[in-house]
Amino acid sequence: MAQFTRIEVATAMKETGMIPLFFSNDLEVSKQVLKACYDGGARLMEFTARGDFAHEVFGELTKYAIKELPGMIMGVGSVTDAGAASLYMALGANFIVTPVLREDIAVVCNRRKVLWSPGCGTLTEIARAEELGCEIVKLFPGDIYGPQFVKGIKGPQPWTSVMPTGGVSPTEENLKSWFSAGVTCVGMGSQLISKEILSSKNYTKLTEDVKSALEIIEKVRK
Protein backbone atom coordinates (compact mmCIF):
# COMPACT_ATOMS: atom_id res chain seq x y z
CA MET A 1 0.00 0.00 0.00
CA ALA A 2 0.97 3.62 -0.47
CA GLN A 3 2.86 5.24 2.39
CA PHE A 4 1.79 8.77 1.39
CA THR A 5 -1.62 10.24 0.57
CA ARG A 6 -2.25 11.76 -2.83
CA ILE A 7 -2.39 15.20 -1.23
CA GLU A 8 1.03 14.64 0.34
CA VAL A 9 2.40 13.50 -3.01
CA ALA A 10 0.95 16.47 -4.89
CA THR A 11 2.35 18.81 -2.25
CA ALA A 12 5.82 17.26 -2.54
CA MET A 13 5.68 17.60 -6.33
CA LYS A 14 4.84 21.28 -6.00
CA GLU A 15 7.36 21.99 -3.25
CA THR A 16 10.38 20.24 -4.79
CA GLY A 17 9.48 21.03 -8.39
CA MET A 18 11.22 17.98 -9.83
CA ILE A 19 10.79 14.23 -10.19
CA PRO A 20 13.79 12.19 -11.39
CA LEU A 21 12.83 9.39 -13.79
CA PHE A 22 14.80 6.18 -13.94
CA PHE A 23 14.72 2.49 -14.81
CA SER A 24 17.18 -0.34 -14.40
CA ASN A 25 16.59 -4.06 -14.03
CA ASP A 26 19.64 -4.13 -11.73
CA LEU A 27 18.47 -3.71 -8.15
CA GLU A 28 21.84 -2.61 -6.77
CA VAL A 29 22.27 0.05 -9.45
CA SER A 30 18.71 1.20 -8.77
CA LYS A 31 19.45 1.54 -5.06
CA GLN A 32 22.58 3.60 -5.75
CA VAL A 33 20.73 5.90 -8.13
CA LEU A 34 17.84 6.33 -5.71
CA LYS A 35 20.15 7.13 -2.79
CA ALA A 36 22.15 9.59 -4.89
CA CYS A 37 18.97 11.43 -5.85
CA TYR A 38 17.79 11.37 -2.23
CA ASP A 39 21.13 12.72 -0.98
CA GLY A 40 20.84 15.51 -3.56
CA GLY A 41 17.49 16.57 -2.13
CA ALA A 42 14.97 14.77 -4.36
CA ARG A 43 11.99 13.42 -2.46
CA LEU A 44 10.17 11.72 -5.31
CA MET A 45 11.29 9.06 -7.77
CA GLU A 46 9.39 7.81 -10.81
CA PHE A 47 10.52 4.29 -11.59
CA THR A 48 9.79 4.01 -15.31
CA ALA A 49 8.78 0.36 -15.42
CA ARG A 50 9.65 -0.54 -19.00
CA GLY A 51 11.53 -3.82 -18.66
CA ASP A 52 10.81 -7.45 -17.90
CA PHE A 53 10.28 -8.20 -14.20
CA ALA A 54 10.30 -4.46 -13.45
CA HIS A 55 7.73 -5.02 -10.73
CA GLU A 56 10.15 -7.26 -8.84
CA VAL A 57 12.84 -4.58 -8.86
CA PHE A 58 10.35 -1.89 -7.85
CA GLY A 59 9.05 -3.92 -4.93
CA GLU A 60 12.53 -4.40 -3.49
CA LEU A 61 13.50 -0.80 -4.22
CA THR A 62 10.45 0.47 -2.36
CA LYS A 63 11.27 -1.70 0.66
CA TYR A 64 14.76 -0.19 0.62
CA ALA A 65 13.35 3.35 0.44
CA ILE A 66 10.97 2.77 3.34
CA LYS A 67 13.76 1.33 5.49
CA GLU A 68 16.70 3.56 4.56
CA LEU A 69 15.40 6.78 2.96
CA PRO A 70 12.73 8.37 5.16
CA GLY A 71 10.42 10.68 3.27
CA MET A 72 11.27 9.30 -0.17
CA ILE A 73 8.08 8.99 -2.23
CA MET A 74 8.22 6.13 -4.71
CA GLY A 75 6.05 6.09 -7.82
CA VAL A 76 5.87 4.22 -11.10
CA GLY A 77 5.78 5.53 -14.67
CA SER A 78 5.04 4.02 -18.08
CA VAL A 79 1.97 2.27 -16.65
CA THR A 80 -0.37 1.34 -19.49
CA ASP A 81 -3.40 -0.38 -17.94
CA ALA A 82 -5.39 -0.74 -14.74
CA GLY A 83 -3.99 -4.18 -13.97
CA ALA A 84 -0.43 -2.90 -13.95
CA ALA A 85 -1.45 0.12 -11.86
CA SER A 86 -3.08 -2.18 -9.29
CA LEU A 87 0.01 -4.39 -9.18
CA TYR A 88 2.35 -1.49 -8.53
CA MET A 89 0.07 0.02 -5.90
CA ALA A 90 0.09 -3.35 -4.13
CA LEU A 91 3.90 -3.11 -4.19
CA GLY A 92 3.84 0.31 -2.54
CA ALA A 93 3.58 2.84 -5.37
CA ASN A 94 2.55 6.25 -4.02
CA PHE A 95 1.76 7.66 -7.45
CA ILE A 96 1.14 6.32 -10.95
CA VAL A 97 2.26 8.07 -14.14
CA THR A 98 0.96 7.03 -17.55
CA PRO A 99 1.99 7.94 -21.11
CA VAL A 100 -1.65 8.39 -22.15
CA LEU A 101 -5.01 9.21 -20.58
CA ARG A 102 -6.75 5.97 -19.58
CA GLU A 103 -9.92 6.08 -17.56
CA ASP A 104 -9.51 2.53 -16.23
CA ILE A 105 -6.30 3.65 -14.50
CA ALA A 106 -8.08 6.69 -13.07
CA VAL A 107 -10.72 4.43 -11.53
CA VAL A 108 -8.34 2.04 -9.75
CA CYS A 109 -6.10 4.85 -8.49
CA ASN A 110 -9.00 6.96 -7.25
CA ARG A 111 -10.44 3.91 -5.49
CA ARG A 112 -7.25 3.73 -3.41
CA LYS A 113 -6.78 7.52 -3.22
CA VAL A 114 -3.44 7.25 -5.01
CA LEU A 115 -2.29 10.17 -7.15
CA TRP A 116 -2.20 9.46 -10.88
CA SER A 117 -0.74 11.67 -13.58
CA PRO A 118 -1.77 10.87 -17.16
CA GLY A 119 0.14 11.91 -20.25
CA CYS A 120 -1.95 14.48 -22.14
CA GLY A 121 -1.33 16.44 -25.32
CA THR A 122 -4.49 18.50 -25.87
CA LEU A 123 -6.60 20.82 -23.77
CA THR A 124 -9.52 18.43 -24.21
CA GLU A 125 -7.49 15.55 -22.75
CA ILE A 126 -6.34 17.75 -19.88
CA ALA A 127 -9.90 18.84 -19.10
CA ARG A 128 -11.09 15.22 -19.14
CA ALA A 129 -8.25 14.15 -16.85
CA GLU A 130 -9.23 16.85 -14.37
CA GLU A 131 -12.88 15.76 -14.56
CA LEU A 132 -11.63 12.31 -13.56
CA GLY A 133 -9.87 13.77 -10.51
CA CYS A 134 -6.33 14.34 -11.77
CA GLU A 135 -4.33 16.78 -9.62
CA ILE A 136 -1.23 17.19 -11.82
CA VAL A 137 -1.31 16.49 -15.55
CA LYS A 138 1.74 15.11 -17.32
CA LEU A 139 2.55 16.98 -20.54
CA PHE A 140 4.08 14.38 -22.82
CA PRO A 141 6.19 14.52 -24.84
CA GLY A 142 7.23 17.87 -23.44
CA ASP A 143 9.81 18.65 -26.10
CA ILE A 144 7.13 18.47 -28.80
CA TYR A 145 4.80 20.95 -27.09
CA GLY A 146 7.23 23.22 -25.24
CA PRO A 147 6.71 25.98 -22.66
CA GLN A 148 4.50 28.02 -25.02
CA PHE A 149 1.89 25.28 -24.93
CA VAL A 150 1.84 25.44 -21.13
CA LYS A 151 1.49 29.21 -21.23
CA GLY A 152 -1.36 28.85 -23.71
CA ILE A 153 -3.41 26.40 -21.63
CA LYS A 154 -2.87 28.33 -18.39
CA GLY A 155 -4.79 31.22 -19.97
CA PRO A 156 -8.23 29.60 -20.07
CA GLN A 157 -7.39 27.13 -17.29
CA PRO A 158 -5.19 28.84 -14.68
CA TRP A 159 -6.08 26.12 -12.18
CA THR A 160 -4.39 23.40 -14.23
CA SER A 161 -1.19 21.94 -12.76
CA VAL A 162 1.26 20.68 -15.38
CA MET A 163 4.33 18.44 -15.23
CA PRO A 164 6.26 18.25 -18.51
CA THR A 165 8.36 15.15 -19.14
CA GLY A 166 10.72 14.96 -22.09
CA GLY A 167 12.55 18.02 -23.26
CA VAL A 168 13.51 19.06 -19.73
CA SER A 169 17.19 19.50 -18.89
CA PRO A 170 18.95 20.65 -15.69
CA THR A 171 20.08 24.02 -17.07
CA GLU A 172 18.94 27.40 -15.84
CA GLU A 173 17.79 28.46 -19.31
CA ASN A 174 15.64 25.37 -19.82
CA LEU A 175 14.16 25.26 -16.34
CA LYS A 176 13.42 28.99 -16.34
CA SER A 177 11.50 28.65 -19.60
CA TRP A 178 9.28 25.91 -18.15
CA PHE A 179 8.63 27.48 -14.75
CA SER A 180 8.09 30.93 -16.23
CA ALA A 181 5.40 29.34 -18.40
CA GLY A 182 3.66 28.11 -15.25
CA VAL A 183 4.52 24.43 -14.72
CA THR A 184 4.08 22.97 -11.24
CA CYS A 185 7.01 20.57 -11.52
CA VAL A 186 9.11 18.80 -14.13
CA GLY A 187 10.04 15.20 -14.79
CA MET A 188 13.67 14.64 -15.72
CA GLY A 189 15.20 11.40 -16.95
CA SER A 190 18.32 10.87 -19.06
CA GLN A 191 19.20 14.56 -19.06
CA LEU A 192 19.75 14.18 -15.31
CA ILE A 193 20.56 10.49 -14.83
CA SER A 194 22.77 10.17 -17.87
CA LYS A 195 24.27 7.11 -19.52
CA GLU A 196 27.69 8.49 -18.62
CA ILE A 197 26.85 8.61 -14.93
CA LEU A 198 25.46 5.09 -15.02
CA SER A 199 28.36 3.61 -16.98
CA SER A 200 30.97 5.26 -14.73
CA LYS A 201 28.88 4.70 -11.58
CA ASN A 202 29.65 8.29 -10.62
CA TYR A 203 26.85 8.58 -8.11
CA THR A 204 28.57 11.49 -6.35
CA LYS A 205 28.15 13.53 -9.54
CA LEU A 206 24.50 12.52 -9.71
CA THR A 207 23.96 13.79 -6.18
CA GLU A 208 25.62 17.08 -7.13
CA ASP A 209 23.57 17.38 -10.32
CA VAL A 210 20.30 16.75 -8.49
CA LYS A 211 21.20 19.32 -5.85
CA SER A 212 22.13 21.83 -8.56
CA ALA A 213 18.88 21.28 -10.47
CA LEU A 214 16.80 21.80 -7.33
CA GLU A 215 18.73 24.97 -6.53
CA ILE A 216 18.08 26.29 -10.03
CA ILE A 217 14.37 25.52 -9.72
CA GLU A 218 14.21 27.37 -6.42
CA LYS A 219 15.99 30.32 -8.03
CA VAL A 220 13.87 30.57 -11.19
CA ARG A 221 10.65 30.33 -9.19
CA LYS A 222 11.41 33.55 -7.32
C-alpha positions in Angstrom: 0.0 0.0 0.0 1.0 3.6 -0.5 2.9 5.2 2.4 1.8 8.8 1.4 -1.6 10.2 0.6 -2.2 11.8 -2.8 -2.4 15.2 -1.2 1.0 14.6 0.3 2.4 13.5 -3.0 1.0 16.5 -4.9 2.4 18.8 -2.3 5.8 17.3 -2.5 5.7 17.6 -6.3 4.8 21.3 -6.0 7.4 22.0 -3.2 10.4 20.2 -4.8 9.5 21.0 -8.4 11.2 18.0 -9.8 10.8 14.2 -10.2 13.8 12.2 -11.4 12.8 9.4 -13.8 14.8 6.2 -13.9 14.7 2.5 -14.8 17.2 -0.3 -14.4 16.6 -4.1 -14.0 19.6 -4.1 -11.7 18.5 -3.7 -8.2 21.8 -2.6 -6.8 22.3 0.0 -9.5 18.7 1.2 -8.8 19.4 1.5 -5.1 22.6 3.6 -5.7 20.7 5.9 -8.1 17.8 6.3 -5.7 20.1 7.1 -2.8 22.2 9.6 -4.9 19.0 11.4 -5.9 17.8 11.4 -2.2 21.1 12.7 -1.0 20.8 15.5 -3.6 17.5 16.6 -2.1 15.0 14.8 -4.4 12.0 13.4 -2.5 10.2 11.7 -5.3 11.3 9.1 -7.8 9.4 7.8 -10.8 10.5 4.3 -11.6 9.8 4.0 -15.3 8.8 0.4 -15.4 9.7 -0.5 -19.0 11.5 -3.8 -18.7 10.8 -7.5 -17.9 10.3 -8.2 -14.2 10.3 -4.5 -13.5 7.7 -5.0 -10.7 10.2 -7.3 -8.8 12.8 -4.6 -8.9 10.3 -1.9 -7.9 9.1 -3.9 -4.9 12.5 -4.4 -3.5 13.5 -0.8 -4.2 10.4 0.5 -2.4 11.3 -1.7 0.7 14.8 -0.2 0.6 13.4 3.4 0.4 11.0 2.8 3.3 13.8 1.3 5.5 16.7 3.6 4.6 15.4 6.8 3.0 12.7 8.4 5.2 10.4 10.7 3.3 11.3 9.3 -0.2 8.1 9.0 -2.2 8.2 6.1 -4.7 6.1 6.1 -7.8 5.9 4.2 -11.1 5.8 5.5 -14.7 5.0 4.0 -18.1 2.0 2.3 -16.6 -0.4 1.3 -19.5 -3.4 -0.4 -17.9 -5.4 -0.7 -14.7 -4.0 -4.2 -14.0 -0.4 -2.9 -14.0 -1.5 0.1 -11.9 -3.1 -2.2 -9.3 0.0 -4.4 -9.2 2.3 -1.5 -8.5 0.1 0.0 -5.9 0.1 -3.3 -4.1 3.9 -3.1 -4.2 3.8 0.3 -2.5 3.6 2.8 -5.4 2.6 6.2 -4.0 1.8 7.7 -7.5 1.1 6.3 -10.9 2.3 8.1 -14.1 1.0 7.0 -17.5 2.0 7.9 -21.1 -1.7 8.4 -22.1 -5.0 9.2 -20.6 -6.7 6.0 -19.6 -9.9 6.1 -17.6 -9.5 2.5 -16.2 -6.3 3.7 -14.5 -8.1 6.7 -13.1 -10.7 4.4 -11.5 -8.3 2.0 -9.8 -6.1 4.8 -8.5 -9.0 7.0 -7.2 -10.4 3.9 -5.5 -7.2 3.7 -3.4 -6.8 7.5 -3.2 -3.4 7.3 -5.0 -2.3 10.2 -7.1 -2.2 9.5 -10.9 -0.7 11.7 -13.6 -1.8 10.9 -17.2 0.1 11.9 -20.3 -2.0 14.5 -22.1 -1.3 16.4 -25.3 -4.5 18.5 -25.9 -6.6 20.8 -23.8 -9.5 18.4 -24.2 -7.5 15.6 -22.7 -6.3 17.8 -19.9 -9.9 18.8 -19.1 -11.1 15.2 -19.1 -8.2 14.2 -16.9 -9.2 16.9 -14.4 -12.9 15.8 -14.6 -11.6 12.3 -13.6 -9.9 13.8 -10.5 -6.3 14.3 -11.8 -4.3 16.8 -9.6 -1.2 17.2 -11.8 -1.3 16.5 -15.5 1.7 15.1 -17.3 2.6 17.0 -20.5 4.1 14.4 -22.8 6.2 14.5 -24.8 7.2 17.9 -23.4 9.8 18.6 -26.1 7.1 18.5 -28.8 4.8 21.0 -27.1 7.2 23.2 -25.2 6.7 26.0 -22.7 4.5 28.0 -25.0 1.9 25.3 -24.9 1.8 25.4 -21.1 1.5 29.2 -21.2 -1.4 28.8 -23.7 -3.4 26.4 -21.6 -2.9 28.3 -18.4 -4.8 31.2 -20.0 -8.2 29.6 -20.1 -7.4 27.1 -17.3 -5.2 28.8 -14.7 -6.1 26.1 -12.2 -4.4 23.4 -14.2 -1.2 21.9 -12.8 1.3 20.7 -15.4 4.3 18.4 -15.2 6.3 18.2 -18.5 8.4 15.1 -19.1 10.7 15.0 -22.1 12.6 18.0 -23.3 13.5 19.1 -19.7 17.2 19.5 -18.9 18.9 20.6 -15.7 20.1 24.0 -17.1 18.9 27.4 -15.8 17.8 28.5 -19.3 15.6 25.4 -19.8 14.2 25.3 -16.3 13.4 29.0 -16.3 11.5 28.6 -19.6 9.3 25.9 -18.1 8.6 27.5 -14.7 8.1 30.9 -16.2 5.4 29.3 -18.4 3.7 28.1 -15.3 4.5 24.4 -14.7 4.1 23.0 -11.2 7.0 20.6 -11.5 9.1 18.8 -14.1 10.0 15.2 -14.8 13.7 14.6 -15.7 15.2 11.4 -17.0 18.3 10.9 -19.1 19.2 14.6 -19.1 19.7 14.2 -15.3 20.6 10.5 -14.8 22.8 10.2 -17.9 24.3 7.1 -19.5 27.7 8.5 -18.6 26.9 8.6 -14.9 25.5 5.1 -15.0 28.4 3.6 -17.0 31.0 5.3 -14.7 28.9 4.7 -11.6 29.7 8.3 -10.6 26.8 8.6 -8.1 28.6 11.5 -6.4 28.2 13.5 -9.5 24.5 12.5 -9.7 24.0 13.8 -6.2 25.6 17.1 -7.1 23.6 17.4 -10.3 20.3 16.7 -8.5 21.2 19.3 -5.9 22.1 21.8 -8.6 18.9 21.3 -10.5 16.8 21.8 -7.3 18.7 25.0 -6.5 18.1 26.3 -10.0 14.4 25.5 -9.7 14.2 27.4 -6.4 16.0 30.3 -8.0 13.9 30.6 -11.2 10.7 30.3 -9.2 11.4 33.5 -7.3 
